[in-house]
C-alpha cells in the first residue's frame, strides 16, 4: 500500500487524526460522537501506529524501535492488549491498523476484557456505535 492512498480503506467511522512525517499515525473512532457531550472525549477509541512500543509513554525515555507497533486505547490508561502487534514495516502496520479499525467498527473487538472494573453503560454505548 503506498503512502498516498494508505488510509483509503479505513472505515468511515474512523478518522485519521494525524499522520506525521516520521510515520506515526493516530486514528480515532467517531470523533463526532466522542465530543464531551454525548460521550466523554477521554473515552475516544484510538488506534496508534508508531515505532514506539505501546507500553512506553510518548514522553518517556528511550530510542524508537526499528519495528512498527499498532495499538488500541479506549481511554488514556486503558489499552486493548489482545490486539497489539508489531511489524517489520510501516506499510504492514498501516494495513494492520486498518484491519483493526474495521474489526472494531464491525463489533469484532472484545474491548470489555481491557477493563478491570466493568463500565456497562460505556460498553452499551460502544455496542450501539459498532455493528
C-alpha positions as CSV (number, residue, x, y, z in Angstrom):
1,X,0.0,0.0,0.0
2,X,1.5,3.3,-1.0
3,X,1.5,6.3,1.4
4,X,-0.7,8.4,-0.9
5,X,-3.6,6.1,-0.5
6,X,-2.6,4.3,2.7
7,X,-5.8,5.3,4.5
8,X,-8.3,4.9,1.7
9,X,-9.6,1.5,3.1
10,X,-10.2,3.0,6.5
11,X,-13.9,2.6,7.6
12,X,-15.9,5.8,7.5
13,X,-16.4,5.6,11.3
14,X,-12.7,6.2,11.8
15,X,-10.8,9.4,11.1
16,X,-7.0,9.9,10.6
17,X,-6.4,12.4,13.4
18,X,-2.7,12.8,12.5
19,X,-0.3,11.2,10.0
20,X,3.1,12.7,10.9
21,X,6.2,13.0,8.7
22,X,8.0,10.5,10.9
23,X,5.3,7.9,10.1
24,X,3.4,8.0,13.4
25,X,-0.3,8.0,12.8
26,X,-3.3,8.4,15.1
27,X,-6.8,7.2,14.1
28,X,-9.9,8.0,16.1
29,X,-13.3,6.4,16.2
30,X,-16.3,8.7,15.7
31,X,-14.9,12.0,17.0
32,X,-18.3,13.5,16.1
33,X,-19.8,11.5,18.9
34,X,-17.0,11.5,21.5
35,X,-17.2,15.3,21.8
36,X,-17.7,15.6,25.5
37,X,-21.5,16.0,25.2
38,X,-23.0,12.6,24.3
39,X,-19.9,10.6,25.2
40,X,-16.8,11.6,27.2
41,X,-13.9,12.8,24.9
42,X,-11.5,10.9,27.2
43,X,-13.2,7.6,26.0
44,X,-12.4,8.2,22.4
45,X,-11.2,4.9,20.9
46,X,-7.8,5.5,19.3
47,X,-5.5,3.4,17.2
48,X,-1.8,4.3,17.1
49,X,0.8,3.4,14.5
50,X,4.2,4.1,15.9
51,X,7.8,3.0,16.2
52,X,7.4,3.3,20.0
53,X,6.1,0.2,21.8
54,X,2.6,0.8,23.3
55,X,3.9,0.3,26.9
56,X,6.4,3.1,26.5
57,X,5.0,6.6,27.1
58,X,5.4,9.2,24.4
59,X,7.3,11.5,26.6
60,X,9.3,8.7,28.3
61,X,13.0,8.0,27.7
62,X,14.2,5.6,25.1
63,X,15.0,5.5,21.4
64,X,12.4,4.4,18.9
65,X,12.5,0.9,17.7
66,X,13.2,-0.4,14.2
67,X,9.8,-2.1,14.4
68,X,6.3,-0.6,13.9
69,X,3.6,-1.1,16.5
70,X,-0.2,-0.9,16.3
71,X,-2.2,-0.4,19.5
72,X,-5.8,0.4,20.5
73,X,-6.7,2.5,23.6
74,X,-10.2,3.1,24.9
75,X,-9.1,5.7,27.4
76,X,-5.7,7.2,28.2
77,X,-4.9,4.3,30.6
78,X,-6.9,1.5,29.0
79,X,-5.2,-0.5,26.2
80,X,-6.7,-3.4,24.5
81,X,-3.6,-5.5,24.7
82,X,-5.0,-8.5,22.8
83,X,-5.0,-6.6,19.6
84,X,-1.5,-5.1,19.9
85,X,1.0,-6.2,17.3
86,X,4.4,-5.2,15.9
87,X,5.6,-5.3,12.3
88,X,8.8,-5.0,10.2
89,X,7.5,-2.1,8.1
90,X,5.2,0.9,8.3
91,X,3.1,-0.4,5.4
92,X,2.4,-3.6,7.2
93,X,1.5,-1.7,10.4
94,X,-0.9,0.6,8.4
95,X,-2.6,-2.4,6.9
96,X,-2.9,-3.9,10.4
97,X,-4.3,-0.6,11.8
98,X,-6.9,-0.5,9.0
99,X,-7.9,-4.1,9.7
100,X,-8.1,-3.4,13.4
101,X,-10.3,-0.3,12.8
102,X,-12.5,-2.4,10.5
103,X,-12.8,-5.1,13.1
104,X,-13.6,-2.5,15.8
105,X,-16.3,-0.8,13.6
106,X,-17.8,-4.2,12.9
107,X,-18.0,-5.0,16.6
108,X,-15.4,-7.8,16.4
109,X,-13.0,-6.4,19.1
110,X,-13.5,-7.5,22.7
111,X,-13.0,-4.2,24.4
112,X,-14.6,-5.4,27.6
113,X,-11.6,-7.5,28.5
114,X,-9.4,-4.4,28.7
115,X,-11.2,-3.2,31.8
116,X,-10.6,-4.4,35.4
117,X,-13.8,-2.6,36.5
118,X,-16.6,-3.0,34.0
119,X,-18.3,0.1,32.7
120,X,-21.5,-1.3,31.5
121,X,-23.1,2.0,30.3
122,X,-20.0,2.8,28.3
123,X,-19.9,-0.8,26.8
124,X,-23.6,-0.5,25.8
125,X,-22.8,2.9,24.1
126,X,-19.9,1.4,22.2
127,X,-22.1,-1.6,21.2
128,X,-24.6,0.9,19.8
129,X,-21.9,2.7,17.8
130,X,-20.4,-0.5,16.3
131,X,-22.2,-3.2,14.4
